[in-house]
Amino acid sequence: MLEMLPENITTEMLYVALAAGAMRIVIWIIFAYTIYSTLKLVKKENRNILPGQVWYVALPLFNIYWNFEVVRRLTDSLNNEFFDRQVEVEERPTQKWGMLFAWTFLISNIPLPLFILTVVFVLHLVYFITYWVKIHEHKVLLKMHIQQFGEDYTVQNKEDEN
């Protein structure tokens, strides 16, 4: 099998590439888990994506498209949930950073000159981390609200009005 590789590729280089690829998939799985656990906090009627569908962001190549769907649907789900809970957050939470992340990921998968790909990769890394942090922030906000007011805040509100 190693005969198919170019002559200047050593087995050490191959192992490093395989380890980097495996590490990237592990990072994507942890990222998907963050989104999954955030969506589990959102009431079913407010979700625009099933929590199980989030795991597709860990599939190489398919995630180029699916990142856009997750960003859009997660934003809508969080927007609905915070509106129902009457929690003041920015409109369309996580969308700005999510779209920047998705676009830079798309561009980083296009064969471009190395200096452009390097800049795009650095931007992608910054947007990826920022988007992940924003999702985590909203997850913590939802957890705190659930701990303080309970799972179904709207039912509690209706009982308080009567």
N, C-alpha and C positions, 0 to 999 in steps of 0.2 A: 504494500500500500504506500509506503514511503517513496517508492520509485516514481510515483505520479507527481510528487512535489518538485518544485524547481531545485536545482543543485545547490544553491546558496542557502537553502533553508535547513537548519540543523534540527535535531530532535529536541534540543533544549528550547529553541524558538517555538517549536510546535507545542510543547508542553506549556509554555508561558501563554501562548495564544488560547489554548484550551482552558487553562485556569482562568484567564481573563474573561472568556466567554461564559464559563460557569458562574463566575462571580457576578457578572452582569445579570444573568438570569436570576440569581439569588436576590440581588438588589431589587429587580422588578417584582419578584414574588413578595418581598417585604413591603414594597410600595403598594402593591395590589391589596395586601392585607390591611394596610392603613385605610385605604378607600373602602374596603369591605366592612371593616369595623365601624367606620363613620356611617355608612349606609344602614347598618344594623340599628343605629340609634334613631334613624328617621322612621316615622310611622309609615306603614305600608301604603296608605292612601296618598302620602306625599312623595313617594319614590317614583322616579321616572326611569329607573333602571333596577333590575334585580341585583341584589348583592352578589349572587353567584356569577353574574355576567362580567363582573369586574376583573375576574381572574384572567380574562383574555388579554389584558394588557401585558401579561408575562409571556405571551406567544410571540416569538420573533417574526418579523415581517408583517403579520396581521396587526400588530400593535401600532404600526404606522397609521393605519386608518382608525383603529379602535380608540386611540388616545383622544381623538377629536370627539368621538361619541361619549366617552366617559366624562370628559371635561364638560360638555354641554349638559348631559343628563345629571351629573353630580351637582352642577350649579343649579339646575332647575329643582332638584330634590331638596337641596339645602335652602334655597329661596322659599320653597313651599313650606318647609318645616319651620323656619324662623318666622315666616309670616303668621302661620297658625299659632305659634307660641308667643307671638307679639314681642319678639326679641329684636332689638335694633342692631342690625349689621348692615354693611354696605350692600347696595343692590347688586344682585348677580354675584354672590360670594364665590371666590376662587376662579372666576371665569377669566379675568385678565391674565393672571399668571399661568393658568392652565392652557390658554390658547397660545401664549408665547412659548410655553414648553412644547406643545404639540407641533407648532410650526417649525421650531428649531430642530425637533426630532425628525420631522419630515425632510427638511433641508439637509440634515446631516447624513441622510441615507441616499442622497443624490450624488453621483460621482462628479465632483467639482475639483478644482485645483486645491492642492494641499493647504496653502495658506488660507484660503477661504474656509475650508473644512475645519481648520484649527480654530479660527475665530468663531465659527458656528458651534463647534463642540464646546468651547468655553462658555458661550452664551447659553447653550442648551443645559450645561451643567448648573449654571447659576439659576436658570428658570426652573429646572427640575427640582432643585433643592428648595427654592422659594415656594413653588407650588406644593410640594410635600409638606412644608412647614405650615402653609396656609390651611391645607386640609386638616392637619393635626390641630391647629388653633381652633378651627370650627368644631372639630370633634370634641375637644376639651370644653368648649362653650356649651355644646349640646349636653355633654355629660353633667356639667355643673347645673344646668337648667333642669335636667331630669332628676338629679339628686335633690334639688331644692323644691321642685313643684310636682314631681312624679312623672310617670310615663305618659299619661294622657292629660295634658294641660288643658285642652279645650273642654273636656268633660268637667273638669274642676271649675273652669270659668263659668260654664253654664249653671252649675249647682250654686255658685256664689251669687249669680244674678237672681235666682229664685228665692 
